[in-house]
Amino acid sequence: MQYQEEVNESFDLILHKKLFNLQLQWRAELVEIPQIRICGDFLFWKKRIRDCPFIDAVTSTEVEIMKRFLVDEQYVNT
């Protein structure tokens, strides 16, 4: 179960980064997101990251990047 939890945490990190990137684009008025009316709406989706309908699916490339990041000797898990 420990490994499954670690995988889930890593997957969620990828999703949170995708949400963060979308928030930056939204604030810069580069994208419109029907489910977002105010900045606070991002907090709602942050807490429900796996149910977020406007984040693209995690790609195998993103998983590979995360794997490389996690084995980097400079990475410290807190």
C-alpha positions as CSV (number, residue, x, y, z in Angstrom):
1,M,0.0,0.0,0.0
2,Q,2.9,2.4,0.6
3,Y,4.0,2.3,-3.0
4,Q,0.4,2.9,-4.2
5,E,0.2,5.9,-1.9
6,E,3.5,7.3,-3.3
7,V,2.3,6.7,-6.9
8,N,-1.0,8.5,-6.1
9,E,0.9,11.4,-4.5
10,S,3.2,11.7,-7.6
11,F,0.2,11.6,-9.9
12,D,-1.5,14.3,-7.9
13,L,1.6,16.5,-8.1
14,I,1.4,16.3,-11.8
15,L,-2.3,17.3,-11.8
16,H,-1.6,20.2,-9.4
17,K,1.1,21.5,-11.7
18,K,-1.3,21.3,-14.6
19,L,-3.9,23.2,-12.6
20,F,-1.3,25.8,-11.6
21,N,-0.3,26.3,-15.2
22,L,-3.9,26.8,-16.2
23,Q,-4.4,29.3,-13.4
24,L,-1.5,31.3,-14.7
25,Q,-3.0,31.3,-18.2
26,W,-6.4,32.2,-16.9
27,R,-5.1,35.1,-14.9
28,A,-3.3,36.4,-17.9
29,E,-6.6,36.1,-19.8
30,L,-5.0,33.6,-22.3
31,V,-7.7,31.0,-21.7
32,E,-11.3,30.9,-20.6
33,I,-12.4,28.1,-18.3
34,P,-16.2,27.8,-18.0
35,Q,-15.9,26.3,-14.5
36,I,-13.9,29.2,-13.2
37,R,-15.5,32.6,-12.5
38,I,-13.2,33.9,-9.8
39,C,-9.7,33.0,-8.5
40,G,-11.2,31.2,-5.5
41,D,-12.7,28.7,-7.8
42,F,-9.2,27.2,-8.3
43,L,-9.2,26.3,-4.6
44,F,-12.3,24.2,-5.1
45,W,-10.7,22.3,-7.9
46,K,-7.4,22.0,-6.0
47,K,-9.2,20.0,-3.3
48,R,-10.9,17.9,-5.9
49,I,-8.0,17.6,-8.3
50,R,-8.9,14.2,-9.7
51,D,-12.4,15.3,-10.5
52,C,-11.3,18.5,-12.3
53,P,-13.0,18.4,-15.8
54,F,-10.8,20.9,-17.5
55,I,-7.3,19.4,-16.8
56,D,-6.0,17.2,-19.6
57,A,-5.1,13.6,-18.8
58,V,-1.6,12.9,-17.5
59,T,0.6,11.8,-20.3
60,S,3.3,9.2,-20.3
61,T,5.8,12.0,-21.0
62,E,4.7,13.8,-17.8
63,V,5.1,10.5,-15.9
64,E,8.6,10.1,-17.2
65,I,9.5,13.6,-16.2
66,M,8.2,13.0,-12.7
67,K,10.1,9.8,-12.4
68,R,13.4,11.5,-13.4
69,F,12.6,14.3,-10.9
70,L,12.0,11.8,-8.1
71,V,15.3,10.0,-8.6
72,D,17.3,13.2,-8.8
73,E,19.7,13.4,-5.9
74,Q,18.7,17.1,-5.3
75,Y,15.0,16.1,-4.7
76,V,14.1,16.0,-1.0
77,N,10.7,14.5,0.0
78,T,9.3,16.4,2.9
